[in-house]
Structure formats: structure tokens, C-alpha cells
């Protein structure tokens, strides 16, 4: 038999699932956006070597503001992903392998 408290906890968990999923998606999208921006800027920059030059070198010169924005987006998305993994840890029965190690 399910008590009223258990039912309320289950409802609260179900309400947070879309948010946790969106935060997990941010963890996937952030590095992808960063890589695409770095790739495009590297291809457009004459003399830039993907092997020999660091990504931060793309900040100097024309179009450097785009790389700055990419760094901010990556940091913001990674921070949100961390919030999502903490949220998955706190909810009852919500933690899986990766979130357990990050708690």
C-alpha cells in the first residue's frame, strides 16, 4: 500500500524529470557547439593549425568575440549539467551510475 507521502514524492520526481533531461541535453550540446565554433573559426583563420595551436589562439584577431561567446556558452552549459546531475542524485531512485560518482 502506498502512503500519501510516497505518492507526493513520486509526483515531485515526475515533475522534475523534464528539467533534468534538459540539463542533460545541455551537457551534450555545450561541447558540440564549442567544437563546431572552434572548427569553423580554425578553418577560416589562415595559418591556424589544429595540431600545433591551442583553441584559445582563435580569440586573438578578427572574429575572436565568437570564440569568447563559445567559451561562455560551454561554461554555462557545463554548470547547468552539474546542477542536473546533482538533482538526479537527490531524488529518490533517480541516481544512475554517472550521477552517483558526481555526488
Backbone as a chain_set.jsonl record, in Angstrom:
{"seq": "XXXXXXXXXXXXXXXXXXXXXXXXXXXXXXXXXXXXXXXXXXXXXXXXXXXXXXXXXXXXXXXXXXXXXXXXXXXXXXXXXXXXXXXXXXXXXXXXXXXXXXX", "coords": {"N": [[0.835, -1.178, 0.0], [0.553, 2.195, -0.843], [1.627, 5.098, 0.717], [0.454, 8.441, 1.464], [2.572, 10.25, 1.548], [4.534, 8.937, 0.047], [3.325, 8.953, -2.445], [3.232, 11.714, -2.95], [5.98, 12.257, -3.077], [6.657, 10.763, -5.333], [5.201, 12.146, -7.296], [6.495, 14.625, -7.188], [9.028, 13.894, -8.128], [8.41, 13.084, -10.743], [7.656, 15.548, -11.766], [10.091, 16.865, -11.999], [11.559, 15.573, -13.933], [11.52, 16.407, -16.759], [13.035, 18.755, -16.565], [15.507, 17.85, -15.619], [16.223, 16.269, -17.792], [16.515, 18.241, -19.766], [18.686, 19.617, -18.728], [20.619, 17.652, -18.915], [20.744, 17.432, -21.678], [21.884, 19.882, -22.24], [24.438, 19.38, -21.397], [25.344, 17.787, -23.418], [25.03, 19.375, -25.681], [26.639, 21.661, -25.215], [29.548, 21.048, -25.446], [29.465, 20.225, -28.136], [28.637, 22.512, -29.551], [30.795, 24.164, -28.905], [32.937, 22.765, -30.151], [32.167, 22.874, -32.854], [32.185, 25.638, -33.345], [34.912, 26.193, -32.848], [36.047, 24.626, -34.867], [35.04, 25.825, -37.237], [36.027, 28.478, -36.966], [38.757, 27.885, -36.921], [39.159, 26.848, -39.481], [38.614, 29.092, -40.979], [40.649, 30.8, -40.265], [43.639, 31.874, -41.527], [46.68, 30.098, -41.557], [46.312, 28.867, -39.129], [46.787, 26.035, -37.115], [45.34, 22.997, -36.347], [46.606, 21.023, -34.981], [48.995, 22.073, -33.898], [48.364, 24.526, -32.656], [46.763, 26.077, -29.853], [43.272, 26.137, -28.936], [42.497, 28.497, -27.767], [43.939, 30.402, -29.077], [42.431, 31.253, -31.149], [40.954, 33.334, -30.215], [42.309, 35.728, -30.41], [42.506, 38.359, -32.721], [40.492, 38.946, -35.724], [37.061, 38.167, -35.398], [37.326, 36.998, -32.958], [35.605, 37.435, -30.877], [33.558, 35.663, -31.255], [34.619, 33.235, -30.429], [34.956, 33.836, -27.746], [32.272, 34.017, -26.932], [31.584, 31.375, -27.387], [33.141, 30.073, -25.413], [31.845, 31.043, -23.128], [29.262, 29.994, -23.454], [29.846, 27.235, -23.37], [30.862, 26.983, -20.716], [28.605, 27.807, -19.252], [26.675, 25.881, -20.001], [27.915, 23.56, -19.036], [27.888, 24.049, -16.315], [25.147, 24.007, -15.839], [24.648, 21.356, -16.456], [25.95, 20.064, -14.371], [24.302, 20.884, -12.28], [22.03, 19.471, -13.005], [22.913, 16.818, -12.67], [23.305, 16.736, -9.949], [20.695, 17.162, -9.126], [19.566, 14.794, -10.05], [20.758, 13.04, -8.342], [19.666, 13.631, -5.863], [16.974, 13.062, -5.918], [14.697, 10.462, -5.072], [15.651, 7.234, -5.962], [16.557, 8.107, -8.403], [19.189, 8.287, -9.163], [21.745, 7.159, -11.285], [24.529, 5.395, -12.679], [26.609, 7.364, -13.477], [25.732, 9.884, -12.219], [25.924, 9.107, -9.525], [28.64, 8.984, -9.004], [29.309, 11.637, -9.225], [28.249, 12.927, -7.091]], "CA": [[0.0, 0.0, 0.0], [1.339, 3.414, -0.981], [1.178, 6.166, 1.61], [0.284, 9.74, 0.821], [3.902, 10.839, 1.411], [5.201, 8.291, -1.078], [2.677, 9.444, -3.661], [3.685, 13.097, -3.156], [7.379, 12.188, -3.504], [6.659, 10.282, -6.717], [4.719, 13.241, -8.127], [7.559, 15.623, -7.246], [10.075, 13.356, -9.001], [7.914, 13.135, -12.114], [7.637, 16.939, -12.196], [11.448, 17.342, -12.26], [12.222, 14.803, -14.993], [11.82, 17.183, -17.964], [14.11, 19.708, -16.274], [16.753, 17.087, -15.563], [16.54, 15.89, -19.17], [17.002, 19.433, -20.465], [20.026, 19.899, -18.218], [21.497, 16.643, -19.511], [20.909, 17.814, -23.084], [22.836, 20.991, -22.257], [25.761, 18.78, -21.269], [25.72, 17.252, -24.727], [25.055, 20.461, -26.66], [27.725, 22.606, -24.952], [30.791, 20.689, -26.141], [29.258, 20.162, -29.589], [28.667, 23.901, -30.027], [32.18, 24.621, -28.768], [33.756, 22.119, -31.176], [31.787, 23.385, -34.177], [32.693, 27.011, -33.452], [36.365, 26.12, -32.976], [36.35, 24.081, -36.187], [34.755, 26.844, -38.258], [36.993, 29.567, -36.839], [40.07, 27.378, -37.316], [39.201, 26.732, -40.94], [38.6, 30.434, -41.56], [41.857, 31.526, -39.877], [44.807, 31.433, -42.29], [47.861, 29.786, -40.76], [45.98, 28.19, -37.873], [46.979, 24.589, -37.167], [44.574, 22.304, -35.314], [47.528, 20.167, -34.24], [50.037, 22.815, -33.19], [47.891, 25.741, -31.986], [45.654, 25.873, -28.918], [41.988, 26.726, -29.34], [42.403, 29.859, -27.246], [44.586, 31.288, -30.049], [41.385, 31.774, -32.04], [40.361, 34.523, -29.598], [43.029, 36.89, -30.918], [42.268, 38.694, -34.119], [39.102, 39.151, -36.137], [36.149, 37.073, -35.076], [37.647, 36.434, -31.656], [34.441, 37.544, -29.976], [32.751, 34.452, -31.426], [35.215, 32.222, -29.562], [34.609, 34.237, -26.376], [30.883, 33.596, -26.709], [31.61, 29.916, -27.325], [33.63, 29.714, -24.091], [30.789, 31.355, -22.15], [28.193, 29.005, -23.64], [30.336, 25.955, -22.867], [30.893, 27.05, -19.258], [27.237, 27.884, -18.755], [26.031, 24.58, -20.191], [28.53, 22.582, -18.136], [27.387, 24.355, -14.97], [23.771, 23.512, -15.78], [24.72, 19.896, -16.438], [26.303, 19.692, -12.998], [23.076, 21.048, -11.498], [21.146, 18.356, -13.336], [23.382, 15.57, -12.074], [23.017, 16.827, -8.515], [19.252, 16.963, -8.996], [19.292, 13.368, -10.239], [21.249, 12.329, -7.151], [18.863, 13.889, -4.678], [15.635, 12.481, -5.991], [14.714, 9.05, -4.69], [15.696, 6.26, -7.048], [16.876, 8.74, -9.665], [20.605, 8.245, -9.495], [22.281, 6.057, -12.053], [25.965, 5.219, -12.467], [27.39, 8.598, -13.538], [25.427, 10.855, -11.163], [26.371, 8.664, -8.212], [30.041, 9.341, -8.834], [29.489, 13.081, -9.182], [27.648, 13.476, -5.866]], "C": [[0.885, 1.25, 0.0], [0.75, 4.491, -0.072], [1.074, 7.469, 0.836], [1.644, 10.419, 0.616], [4.652, 10.24, 0.226], [4.616, 8.774, -2.403], [3.118, 10.869, -3.974], [5.135, 13.115, -3.635], [7.47, 11.734, -4.954], [6.206, 11.38, -7.674], [5.794, 14.312, -8.273], [8.684, 15.167, -8.164], [9.637, 13.446, -10.444], [7.898, 14.56, -12.649], [9.025, 17.441, -12.576], [12.122, 16.626, -13.43], [12.471, 15.601, -16.262], [12.967, 18.175, -17.747], [15.447, 18.99, -16.263], [17.181, 16.65, -16.961], [17.085, 17.059, -19.973], [18.415, 19.782, -20.013], [21.033, 18.892, -18.769], [21.75, 16.958, -20.985], [21.884, 18.978, -23.215], [24.259, 20.46, -22.155], [26.261, 18.174, -22.562], [25.905, 18.393, -25.729], [26.244, 21.403, -26.466], [29.02, 22.253, -25.658], [30.645, 20.615, -27.664], [29.315, 21.563, -30.189], [30.096, 24.428, -30.001], [33.059, 24.048, -29.882], [33.444, 22.656, -32.566], [32.327, 24.799, -34.374], [34.209, 27.004, -33.639], [36.77, 25.604, -34.358], [36.166, 25.137, -37.275], [35.769, 27.98, -38.18], [38.392, 29.121, -37.246], [40.216, 27.249, -38.818], [39.253, 28.105, -41.612], [39.878, 31.224, -41.264], [43.053, 31.023, -40.678], [45.999, 31.198, -41.356], [47.574, 29.084, -39.446], [46.132, 26.682, -38.06], [46.212, 23.936, -36.03], [45.477, 21.44, -34.442], [48.465, 20.99, -33.358], [49.555, 24.009, -32.385], [46.756, 25.424, -31.011], [44.392, 26.589, -29.404], [41.894, 28.181, -28.902], [43.086, 30.867, -28.185], [43.561, 31.901, -31.004], [40.716, 33.026, -31.478], [41.015, 35.778, -30.138], [42.682, 37.119, -32.382], [40.789, 38.849, -34.444], [38.242, 37.919, -35.836], [36.421, 36.428, -33.733], [36.492, 36.471, -30.681], [33.567, 36.3, -30.076], [33.291, 33.343, -30.519], [34.95, 32.555, -28.092], [33.196, 33.778, -26.025], [30.809, 32.074, -26.589], [32.106, 29.427, -25.965], [32.555, 29.933, -23.024], [29.655, 30.336, -22.242], [28.619, 27.655, -23.077], [30.332, 25.94, -21.338], [29.507, 27.052, -18.652], [26.527, 26.538, -18.86], [26.606, 23.52, -19.262], [28.065, 22.792, -16.7], [25.958, 23.838, -14.811], [23.728, 21.981, -15.751], [25.053, 19.396, -15.046], [25.076, 19.826, -12.095], [22.113, 19.899, -11.756], [21.595, 17.047, -12.725], [23.179, 15.578, -10.573], [21.536, 16.593, -8.274], [18.89, 15.49, -9.147], [19.74, 12.559, -9.028], [20.293, 12.473, -5.973], [17.498, 13.22, -4.744], [15.696, 10.981, -5.702], [14.694, 8.131, -5.908], [16.117, 6.84, -8.375], [18.31, 8.606, -10.091], [20.94, 6.986, -10.287], [23.792, 6.054, -11.847], [26.722, 6.555, -12.436], [27.019, 9.593, -12.447], [25.874, 10.403, -9.773], [27.815, 9.04, -7.966], [30.247, 10.842, -8.747], [28.899, 13.702, -7.922], [28.658, 13.545, -4.746]], "O": [[1.85, 1.337, 0.76], [-0.452, 4.758, -0.088], [1.545, 7.581, -0.296], [1.844, 11.096, -0.393], [5.326, 10.957, -0.513], [5.349, 8.977, -3.371], [3.355, 11.201, -5.135], [5.484, 13.908, -4.51], [8.275, 12.263, -5.72], [6.775, 11.526, -8.756], [5.987, 14.851, -9.363], [9.238, 15.978, -8.905], [10.427, 13.851, -11.298], [8.101, 14.775, -13.844], [9.138, 18.353, -13.395], [13.185, 17.064, -13.871], [13.563, 15.489, -16.82], [13.773, 18.404, -18.649], [16.418, 19.478, -16.841], [18.371, 16.662, -17.278], [18.01, 16.893, -20.769], [19.246, 20.194, -20.822], [22.175, 19.249, -19.056], [22.862, 16.765, -21.477], [22.629, 19.055, -24.192], [25.18, 21.019, -22.751], [27.468, 18.059, -22.776], [26.838, 18.37, -26.532], [26.803, 21.896, -27.446], [29.551, 23.076, -26.404], [31.591, 20.909, -28.395], [29.964, 21.779, -31.213], [30.553, 25.059, -30.954], [33.843, 24.778, -30.487], [34.353, 22.869, -33.368], [32.862, 25.124, -35.434], [34.734, 27.724, -34.488], [37.733, 26.096, -34.948], [37.035, 25.318, -38.129], [36.312, 28.401, -39.201], [39.136, 29.893, -37.851], [41.286, 27.515, -39.366], [39.855, 28.265, -42.674], [40.161, 32.213, -41.941], [43.448, 29.866, -40.529], [46.28, 32.012, -40.476], [48.504, 28.739, -38.717], [45.66, 26.122, -39.049], [46.413, 24.287, -34.868], [45.145, 21.158, -33.291], [48.699, 20.64, -32.202], [50.276, 24.472, -31.501], [45.89, 24.6, -31.306], [44.462, 27.533, -30.19], [41.282, 29.001, -29.586], [42.829, 32.067, -28.087], [43.808, 32.951, -31.596], [39.986, 33.709, -32.197], [40.344, 36.796, -30.309], [42.581, 36.178, -33.169], [39.943, 38.878, -33.55], [38.676, 36.78, -36.011], [35.81, 35.412, -33.4], [36.404, 35.647, -29.771], [32.91, 35.919, -29.107], [32.518, 32.6, -29.912], [34.743, 31.651, -27.281], [32.961, 33.221, -24.953], [30.051, 31.551, -25.773], [31.557, 28.471, -25.418], [32.382, 29.107, -22.128], [29.148, 29.873, -21.22], [27.841, 26.999, -22.384], [29.85, 24.983, -20.732], [29.259, 26.378, -17.653], [25.858, 26.107, -17.921], [25.869, 22.673, -18.755], [27.872, 21.83, -15.956], [25.605, 23.293, -13.765], [22.87, 21.39, -15.096], [24.489, 18.4, -14.594], [24.84, 18.974, -11.239], [21.458, 19.41, -10.835], [20.764, 16.243, -12.302], [22.908, 14.534, -9.981], [21.16, 15.903, -7.326], [18.005, 14.993, -8.45], [19.165, 11.514, -8.726], [20.13, 11.545, -5.181], [16.936, 12.853, -3.712], [16.668, 10.319, -6.065], [13.825, 8.243, -6.772], [16.048, 6.149, -9.391], [18.626, 8.792, -11.266], [20.465, 5.892, -9.979], [24.275, 6.674, -10.9], [27.41, 6.843, -11.456], [27.919, 10.116, -11.79], [26.174, 11.245, -8.926], [28.184, 9.38, -6.842], [31.276, 11.283, -8.237], [29.045, 14.907, -7.712], [28.328, 13.98, -3.643]]}, "num_chains": 1, "name": "protein.A"}
